[in-house]
Amino acid sequence: MPEETTFEEALQKLEEAVARLEKGQIPLDEALDSFEAGVQSANLCRKKLQAVEARIEMLTKNSDGSFTTEPFGRHVDQD
């Protein structure tokens, strides 16, 4: 799968592979090809989501009223 494939394209290919496999009426070789394509698409989606998550920062308001940013996923609410 080319690296320039978008998340949306990879997700669509994954959905198509799942749909073919769910029908259960395809030859074994075609089912294996669909499964492999689905795994590749799922991996690409996972990598793209991880890359986006790494770029997201949370804006946090400090007790003194100032703001700071921190990486997404590291924020802990202190209520």
Summary of the structure (lengths in Angstrom):
residues: 79
radius of gyration: 19.7
end to end distance: 45.7
largest distance: 65.3
contacts: 165
relative contact order: 0.13
helix: 57%
strand: 13%
